[in-house]
Amino acid sequence: MSKKKVPSYAGISLLVEVRLPILIKVKGYTRIRYGKVEKVRSYYRCVWGR
């Protein structure tokens, strides 16, 4: 007699994590560099999230 192998799916766990880039708008601000005041324009920053 031959035994048939039955695949066991109970031991298989698949964890899929999807990370997508999210664009976040940064408001404009002023900063001091080299002793001078600079205006920084608003821009979009890429943040990797779930």
PDB file of N, H, CA, C and O in Angstrom:
ATOM      1  N   MET A   1       0.844  -1.187   0.000  1.00  0.00           N
ATOM      2  CA  MET A   1       0.000   0.000   0.000  1.00  0.00           C
ATOM      3  C   MET A   1       0.887   1.248   0.000  1.00  0.00           C
ATOM      4  O   MET A   1       1.903   1.303   0.694  1.00  0.00           O
ATOM      5  N   SER A   2       0.494   2.220  -0.771  1.00  0.00           N
ATOM      6  H   SER A   2      -0.331   2.175  -1.335  1.00  0.00           H
ATOM      7  CA  SER A   2       1.261   3.468  -0.815  1.00  0.00           C
ATOM      8  C   SER A   2       0.476   4.587  -0.154  1.00  0.00           C
ATOM      9  O   SER A   2      -0.728   4.738  -0.360  1.00  0.00           O
ATOM     10  N   LYS A   3       1.192   5.365   0.646  1.00  0.00           N
ATOM     11  H   LYS A   3       2.171   5.242   0.814  1.00  0.00           H
ATOM     12  CA  LYS A   3       0.542   6.479   1.327  1.00  0.00           C
ATOM     13  C   LYS A   3       0.665   7.730   0.456  1.00  0.00           C
ATOM     14  O   LYS A   3       1.723   8.007  -0.109  1.00  0.00           O
ATOM     15  N   LYS A   4      -0.406   8.456   0.363  1.00  0.00           N
ATOM     16  H   LYS A   4      -1.265   8.231   0.823  1.00  0.00           H
ATOM     17  CA  LYS A   4      -0.388   9.712  -0.378  1.00  0.00           C
ATOM     18  C   LYS A   4       0.042  10.832   0.560  1.00  0.00           C
ATOM     19  O   LYS A   4      -0.399  10.906   1.707  1.00  0.00           O
ATOM     20  N   LYS A   5       0.905  11.693   0.057  1.00  0.00           N
ATOM     21  H   LYS A   5       1.263  11.633  -0.875  1.00  0.00           H
ATOM     22  CA  LYS A   5       1.324  12.843   0.857  1.00  0.00           C
ATOM     23  C   LYS A   5       0.282  13.941   0.716  1.00  0.00           C
ATOM     24  O   LYS A   5      -0.038  14.381  -0.388  1.00  0.00           O
ATOM     25  N   VAL A   6      -0.229  14.364   1.835  1.00  0.00           N
ATOM     26  H   VAL A   6       0.031  14.006   2.732  1.00  0.00           H
ATOM     27  CA  VAL A   6      -1.201  15.444   1.841  1.00  0.00           C
ATOM     28  C   VAL A   6      -0.465  16.707   2.292  1.00  0.00           C
ATOM     29  O   VAL A   6       0.111  16.732   3.380  1.00  0.00           O
ATOM     30  N   PRO A   7      -0.479  17.759   1.460  1.00  0.00           N
ATOM     31  CA  PRO A   7       0.236  18.976   1.856  1.00  0.00           C
ATOM     32  C   PRO A   7      -0.435  19.634   3.058  1.00  0.00           C
ATOM     33  O   PRO A   7      -1.657  19.771   3.104  1.00  0.00           O
ATOM     34  N   SER A   8       0.368  20.030   4.010  1.00  0.00           N
ATOM     35  H   SER A   8       1.361  19.918   3.972  1.00  0.00           H
ATOM     36  CA  SER A   8      -0.139  20.673   5.223  1.00  0.00           C
ATOM     37  C   SER A   8       0.022  22.180   5.070  1.00  0.00           C
ATOM     38  O   SER A   8       1.134  22.702   4.998  1.00  0.00           O
ATOM     39  N   TYR A   9      -1.099  22.853   5.023  1.00  0.00           N
ATOM     40  H   TYR A   9      -2.003  22.429   5.082  1.00  0.00           H
ATOM     41  CA  TYR A   9      -1.077  24.308   4.874  1.00  0.00           C
ATOM     42  C   TYR A   9      -1.094  25.012   6.221  1.00  0.00           C
ATOM     43  O   TYR A   9      -1.005  26.239   6.282  1.00  0.00           O
ATOM     44  N   ALA A  10      -1.208  24.252   7.292  1.00  0.00           N
ATOM     45  H   ALA A  10      -1.280  23.256   7.242  1.00  0.00           H
ATOM     46  CA  ALA A  10      -1.286  24.866   8.613  1.00  0.00           C
ATOM     47  C   ALA A  10       0.055  25.472   9.016  1.00  0.00           C
ATOM     48  O   ALA A  10       0.085  26.459   9.750  1.00  0.00           O
ATOM     49  N   GLY A  11       1.159  24.902   8.554  1.00  0.00           N
ATOM     50  H   GLY A  11       1.135  24.099   7.957  1.00  0.00           H
ATOM     51  CA  GLY A  11       2.470  25.397   8.942  1.00  0.00           C
ATOM     52  C   GLY A  11       2.980  26.534   8.086  1.00  0.00           C
ATOM     53  O   GLY A  11       4.049  27.083   8.353  1.00  0.00           O
ATOM     54  N   ILE A  12       2.226  26.895   7.055  1.00  0.00           N
ATOM     55  H   ILE A  12       1.358  26.448   6.838  1.00  0.00           H
ATOM     56  CA  ILE A  12       2.682  27.959   6.150  1.00  0.00           C
ATOM     57  C   ILE A  12       1.954  29.247   6.513  1.00  0.00           C
ATOM     58  O   ILE A  12       0.728  29.323   6.427  1.00  0.00           O
ATOM     59  N   SER A  13       2.696  30.231   6.909  1.00  0.00           N
ATOM     60  H   SER A  13       3.692  30.170   6.979  1.00  0.00           H
ATOM     61  CA  SER A  13       2.109  31.545   7.165  1.00  0.00           C
ATOM     62  C   SER A  13       2.884  32.560   6.344  1.00  0.00           C
ATOM     63  O   SER A  13       4.111  32.628   6.410  1.00  0.00           O
ATOM     64  N   LEU A  14       2.173  33.324   5.593  1.00  0.00           N
ATOM     65  H   LEU A  14       1.176  33.270   5.539  1.00  0.00           H
ATOM     66  CA  LEU A  14       2.805  34.287   4.692  1.00  0.00           C
ATOM     67  C   LEU A  14       2.502  35.688   5.188  1.00  0.00           C
ATOM     68  O   LEU A  14       1.347  36.095   5.311  1.00  0.00           O
ATOM     69  N   LEU A  15       3.562  36.404   5.466  1.00  0.00           N
ATOM     70  H   LEU A  15       4.501  36.074   5.367  1.00  0.00           H
ATOM     71  CA  LEU A  15       3.410  37.775   5.935  1.00  0.00           C
ATOM     72  C   LEU A  15       3.876  38.706   4.826  1.00  0.00           C
ATOM     73  O   LEU A  15       5.059  38.750   4.488  1.00  0.00           O
ATOM     74  N   VAL A  16       2.938  39.440   4.272  1.00  0.00           N
ATOM     75  H   VAL A  16       1.977  39.404   4.547  1.00  0.00           H
ATOM     76  CA  VAL A  16       3.262  40.357   3.178  1.00  0.00           C
ATOM     77  C   VAL A  16       3.078  41.774   3.698  1.00  0.00           C
ATOM     78  O   VAL A  16       2.000  42.158   4.152  1.00  0.00           O
ATOM     79  N   GLU A  17       4.137  42.523   3.620  1.00  0.00           N
ATOM     80  H   GLU A  17       5.012  42.211   3.250  1.00  0.00           H
ATOM     81  CA  GLU A  17       4.080  43.910   4.066  1.00  0.00           C
ATOM     82  C   GLU A  17       4.316  44.805   2.863  1.00  0.00           C
ATOM     83  O   GLU A  17       5.349  44.712   2.199  1.00  0.00           O
ATOM     84  N   VAL A  18       3.367  45.655   2.592  1.00  0.00           N
ATOM     85  H   VAL A  18       2.528  45.730   3.131  1.00  0.00           H
ATOM     86  CA  VAL A  18       3.449  46.546   1.431  1.00  0.00           C
ATOM     87  C   VAL A  18       3.767  47.945   1.932  1.00  0.00           C
ATOM     88  O   VAL A  18       3.048  48.505   2.759  1.00  0.00           O
ATOM     89  N   ARG A  19       4.844  48.491   1.424  1.00  0.00           N
ATOM     90  H   ARG A  19       5.429  48.036   0.752  1.00  0.00           H
ATOM     91  CA  ARG A  19       5.217  49.854   1.798  1.00  0.00           C
ATOM     92  C   ARG A  19       5.106  50.743   0.565  1.00  0.00           C
ATOM     93  O   ARG A  19       5.699  50.459  -0.475  1.00  0.00           O
ATOM     94  N   LEU A  20       4.354  51.802   0.693  1.00  0.00           N
ATOM     95  H   LEU A  20       3.873  52.033   1.538  1.00  0.00           H
ATOM     96  CA  LEU A  20       4.138  52.718  -0.421  1.00  0.00           C
ATOM     97  C   LEU A  20       4.653  54.099  -0.050  1.00  0.00           C
ATOM     98  O   LEU A  20       4.527  54.521   1.099  1.00  0.00           O
ATOM     99  N   PRO A  21       5.228  54.800  -1.007  1.00  0.00           N
ATOM    100  CA  PRO A  21       5.652  56.167  -0.715  1.00  0.00           C
ATOM    101  C   PRO A  21       4.448  57.105  -0.612  1.00  0.00           C
ATOM    102  O   PRO A  21       3.550  57.073  -1.453  1.00  0.00           O
ATOM    103  N   ILE A  22       4.444  57.927   0.416  1.00  0.00           N
ATOM    104  H   ILE A  22       5.173  57.953   1.099  1.00  0.00           H
ATOM    105  CA  ILE A  22       3.369  58.888   0.640  1.00  0.00           C
ATOM    106  C   ILE A  22       3.988  60.281   0.571  1.00  0.00           C
ATOM    107  O   ILE A  22       5.014  60.545   1.196  1.00  0.00           O
ATOM    108  N   LEU A  23       3.361  61.157  -0.188  1.00  0.00           N
ATOM    109  H   LEU A  23       2.527  60.942  -0.697  1.00  0.00           H
ATOM    110  CA  LEU A  23       3.858  62.528  -0.303  1.00  0.00           C
ATOM    111  C   LEU A  23       3.202  63.400   0.761  1.00  0.00           C
ATOM    112  O   LEU A  23       1.976  63.467   0.853  1.00  0.00           O
ATOM    113  N   ILE A  24       4.023  64.062   1.558  1.00  0.00           N
ATOM    114  H   ILE A  24       5.019  64.007   1.483  1.00  0.00           H
ATOM    115  CA  ILE A  24       3.544  64.960   2.603  1.00  0.00           C
ATOM    116  C   ILE A  24       4.018  66.368   2.269  1.00  0.00           C
ATOM    117  O   ILE A  24       5.195  66.588   1.984  1.00  0.00           O
ATOM    118  N   LYS A  25       3.089  67.316   2.308  1.00  0.00           N
ATOM    119  H   LYS A  25       2.133  67.137   2.540  1.00  0.00           H
ATOM    120  CA  LYS A  25       3.452  68.697   1.992  1.00  0.00           C
ATOM    121  C   LYS A  25       4.035  69.374   3.216  1.00  0.00           C
ATOM    122  O   LYS A  25       3.439  69.349   4.292  1.00  0.00           O
ATOM    123  N   VAL A  26       5.215  69.985   3.047  1.00  0.00           N
ATOM    124  H   VAL A  26       5.700  70.005   2.173  1.00  0.00           H
ATOM    125  CA  VAL A  26       5.886  70.726   4.112  1.00  0.00           C
ATOM    126  C   VAL A  26       5.662  72.206   3.840  1.00  0.00           C
ATOM    127  O   VAL A  26       5.912  72.690   2.736  1.00  0.00           O
ATOM    128  N   LYS A  27       5.195  72.912   4.847  1.00  0.00           N
ATOM    129  H   LYS A  27       4.993  72.519   5.744  1.00  0.00           H
ATOM    130  CA  LYS A  27       4.931  74.341   4.676  1.00  0.00           C
ATOM    131  C   LYS A  27       6.235  75.117   4.594  1.00  0.00           C
ATOM    132  O   LYS A  27       7.276  74.663   5.068  1.00  0.00           O
ATOM    133  N   GLY A  28       6.162  76.287   3.989  1.00  0.00           N
ATOM    134  H   GLY A  28       5.316  76.656   3.604  1.00  0.00           H
ATOM    135  CA  GLY A  28       7.339  77.150   3.884  1.00  0.00           C
ATOM    136  C   GLY A  28       7.722  77.736   5.230  1.00  0.00           C
ATOM    137  O   GLY A  28       6.865  77.963   6.084  1.00  0.00           O
ATOM    138  N   TYR A  29       8.999  77.979   5.418  1.00  0.00           N
ATOM    139  H   TYR A  29       9.696  77.794   4.725  1.00  0.00           H
ATOM    140  CA  TYR A  29       9.493  78.529   6.677  1.00  0.00           C
ATOM    141  C   TYR A  29      10.774  79.300   6.412  1.00  0.00           C
ATOM    142  O   TYR A  29      11.309  79.275   5.303  1.00  0.00           O
ATOM    143  N   THR A  30      11.259  79.983   7.436  1.00  0.00           N
ATOM    144  H   THR A  30      10.824  80.003   8.336  1.00  0.00           H
ATOM    145  CA  THR A  30      12.524  80.721   7.326  1.00  0.00           C
ATOM    146  C   THR A  30      13.554  80.056   8.228  1.00  0.00           C
ATOM    147  O   THR A  30      13.224  79.535   9.293  1.00  0.00           O
ATOM    148  N   ARG A  31      14.796  80.080   7.788  1.00  0.00           N
ATOM    149  H   ARG A  31      15.065  80.503   6.922  1.00  0.00           H
ATOM    150  CA  ARG A  31      15.884  79.530   8.592  1.00  0.00           C
ATOM    151  C   ARG A  31      17.081  80.456   8.499  1.00  0.00           C
ATOM    152  O   ARG A  31      17.183  81.286   7.595  1.00  0.00           O
ATOM    153  N   ILE A  32      17.982  80.296   9.451  1.00  0.00           N
ATOM    154  H   ILE A  32      17.899  79.622  10.185  1.00  0.00           H
ATOM    155  CA  ILE A  32      19.196  81.110   9.474  1.00  0.00           C
ATOM    156  C   ILE A  32      20.367  80.206   9.120  1.00  0.00           C
ATOM    157  O   ILE A  32      20.652  79.236   9.823  1.00  0.00           O
ATOM    158  N   ARG A  33      21.049  80.536   8.008  1.00  0.00           N
ATOM    159  H   ARG A  33      20.817  81.324   7.437  1.00  0.00           H
ATOM    160  CA  ARG A  33      22.229  79.780   7.573  1.00  0.00           C
ATOM    161  C   ARG A  33      23.347  80.758   7.287  1.00  0.00           C
ATOM    162  O   ARG A  33      23.154  81.747   6.580  1.00  0.00           O
ATOM    163  N   TYR A  34      24.517  80.478   7.840  1.00  0.00           N
ATOM    164  H   TYR A  34      24.673  79.675   8.414  1.00  0.00           H
ATOM    165  CA  TYR A  34      25.696  81.332   7.640  1.00  0.00           C
ATOM    166  C   TYR A  34      25.432  82.772   8.069  1.00  0.00           C
ATOM    167  O   TYR A  34      25.967  83.709   7.475  1.00  0.00           O
ATOM    168  N   GLY A  35      24.603  82.948   9.106  1.00  0.00           N
ATOM    169  H   GLY A  35      24.169  82.187   9.588  1.00  0.00           H
ATOM    170  CA  GLY A  35      24.314  84.279   9.621  1.00  0.00           C
ATOM    171  C   GLY A  35      23.311  85.067   8.801  1.00  0.00           C
ATOM    172  O   GLY A  35      23.092  86.246   9.080  1.00  0.00           O
ATOM    173  N   LYS A  36      22.689  84.452   7.791  1.00  0.00           N
ATOM    174  H   LYS A  36      22.866  83.494   7.564  1.00  0.00           H
ATOM    175  CA  LYS A  36      21.693  85.133   6.966  1.00  0.00           C
ATOM    176  C   LYS A  36      20.354  84.418   7.089  1.00  0.00           C
ATOM    177  O   LYS A  36      20.295  83.216   7.348  1.00  0.00           O
ATOM    178  N   VAL A  37      19.278  85.183   6.898  1.00  0.00           N
ATOM    179  H   VAL A  37      19.327  86.160   6.688  1.00  0.00           H
ATOM    180  CA  VAL A  37      17.937  84.611   6.961  1.00  0.00           C
ATOM    181  C   VAL A  37      17.545  84.171   5.557  1.00  0.00           C
ATOM    182  O   VAL A  37      17.595  84.961   4.613  1.00  0.00           O
ATOM    183  N   GLU A  38      17.152  82.904   5.424  1.00  0.00           N
ATOM    184  H   GLU A  38      17.112  82.263   6.191  1.00  0.00           H
ATOM    185  CA  GLU A  38      16.733  82.360   4.128  1.00  0.00           C
ATOM    186  C   GLU A  38      15.267  81.981   4.188  1.00  0.00           C
ATOM    187  O   GLU A  38      14.783  81.506   5.216  1.00  0.00           O
ATOM    188  N   LYS A  39      14.565  82.190   3.096  1.00  0.00           N
ATOM    189  H   LYS A  39      14.959  82.576   2.261  1.00  0.00           H
ATOM    190  CA  LYS A  39      13.195  81.716   2.980  1.00  0.00           C
ATOM    191  C   LYS A  39      13.220  80.349   2.307  1.00  0.00           C
ATOM    192  O   LYS A  39      13.837  80.176   1.256  1.00  0.00           O
ATOM    193  N   VAL A  40      12.556  79.395   2.910  1.00  0.00           N
ATOM    194  H   VAL A  40      12.054  79.536   3.764  1.00  0.00           H
ATOM    195  CA  VAL A  40      12.458  78.053   2.337  1.00  0.00           C
ATOM    196  C   VAL A  40      11.037  77.893   1.827  1.00  0.00           C
ATOM    197  O   VAL A  40      10.077  78.073   2.577  1.00  0.00           O
ATOM    198  N   ARG A  41      10.904  77.558   0.560  1.00  0.00           N
ATOM    199  H   ARG A  41      11.684  77.412  -0.049  1.00  0.00           H
ATOM    200  CA  ARG A  41       9.584  77.383  -0.034  1.00  0.00           C
ATOM    201  C   ARG A  41       8.952  76.080   0.433  1.00  0.00           C
ATOM    202  O   ARG A  41       9.634  75.196   0.952  1.00  0.00           O
ATOM    203  N   SER A  42       7.654  75.972   0.244  1.00  0.00           N
ATOM    204  H   SER A  42       7.100  76.689  -0.177  1.00  0.00           H
ATOM    205  CA  SER A  42       6.971  74.729   0.590  1.00  0.00           C
ATOM    206  C   SER A  42       7.357  73.664  -0.438  1.00  0.00           C
ATOM    207  O   SER A  42       7.601  73.963  -1.607  1.00  0.00           O
ATOM    208  N   TYR A  43       7.406  72.436   0.021  1.00  0.00           N
ATOM    209  H   TYR A  43       7.208  72.193   0.971  1.00  0.00           H
ATOM    210  CA  TYR A  43       7.802  71.335  -0.860  1.00  0.00           C
ATOM    211  C   TYR A  43       7.149  70.051  -0.381  1.00  0.00           C
ATOM    212  O   TYR A  43       6.585  69.996   0.712  1.00  0.00           O
ATOM    213  N   TYR A  44       7.231  69.025  -1.207  1.00  0.00           N
ATOM    214  H   TYR A  44       7.690  69.070  -2.095  1.00  0.00           H
ATOM    215  CA  TYR A  44       6.671  67.728  -0.862  1.00  0.00           C
ATOM    216  C   TYR A  44       7.800  66.797  -0.447  1.00  0.00           C
ATOM    217  O   TYR A  44       8.834  66.720  -1.110  1.00  0.00           O
ATOM    218  N   ARG A  45       7.588  66.086   0.664  1.00  0.00           N
ATOM    219  H   ARG A  45       6.747  66.148   1.202  1.00  0.00           H
ATOM    220  CA  ARG A  45       8.566  65.145   1.167  1.00  0.00           C
ATOM    221  C   ARG A  45       8.003  63.728   1.038  1.00  0.00           C
ATOM    222  O   ARG A  45       6.830  63.489   1.325  1.00  0.00           O
ATOM    223  N   CYS A  46       8.835  62.811   0.612  1.00  0.00           N
ATOM    224  H   CYS A  46       9.788  63.006   0.379  1.00  0.00           H
ATOM    225  CA  CYS A  46       8.414  61.428   0.417  1.00  0.00           C
ATOM    226  C   CYS A  46       8.673  60.648   1.699  1.00  0.00           C
ATOM    227  O   CYS A  46       9.797  60.615   2.200  1.00  0.00           O
ATOM    228  N   VAL A  47       7.619  60.019   2.230  1.00  0.00           N
ATOM    229  H   VAL A  47       6.706  60.046   1.824  1.00  0.00           H
ATOM    230  CA  VAL A  47       7.711  59.232   3.456  1.00  0.00           C
ATOM    231  C   VAL A  47       7.241  57.830   3.141  1.00  0.00           C
ATOM    232  O   VAL A  47       6.174  57.645   2.556  1.00  0.00           O
ATOM    233  N   TRP A  48       8.038  56.829   3.529  1.00  0.00           N
ATOM    234  H   TRP A  48       8.905  56.978   4.004  1.00  0.00           H
ATOM    235  CA  TRP A  48       7.649  55.444   3.289  1.00  0.00           C
ATOM    236  C   TRP A  48       6.792  54.957   4.442  1.00  0.00           C
ATOM    237  O   TRP A  48       7.231  54.923   5.591  1.00  0.00           O
ATOM    238  N   GLY A  49       5.566  54.581   4.119  1.00  0.00           N
ATOM    239  H   GLY A  49       5.209  54.608   3.185  1.00  0.00           H
ATOM    240  CA  GLY A  49       4.648  54.098   5.153  1.00  0.00           C
ATOM    241  C   GLY A  49       3.947  52.837   4.710  1.00  0.00           C
ATOM    242  O   GLY A  49       4.168  52.335   3.608  1.00  0.00           O
ATOM    243  N   ARG A  50       3.105  52.335   5.579  1.00  0.00           N
ATOM    244  H   ARG A  50       2.926  52.742   6.475  1.00  0.00           H
ATOM    245  CA  ARG A  50       2.376  51.113   5.258  1.00  0.00           C
ATOM    246  C   ARG A  50       1.110  51.438   4.513  1.00  0.00           C
ATOM    247  O   ARG A  50       0.356  50.534   4.152  1.00  0.00           O
TER     248      ARG A  50
END
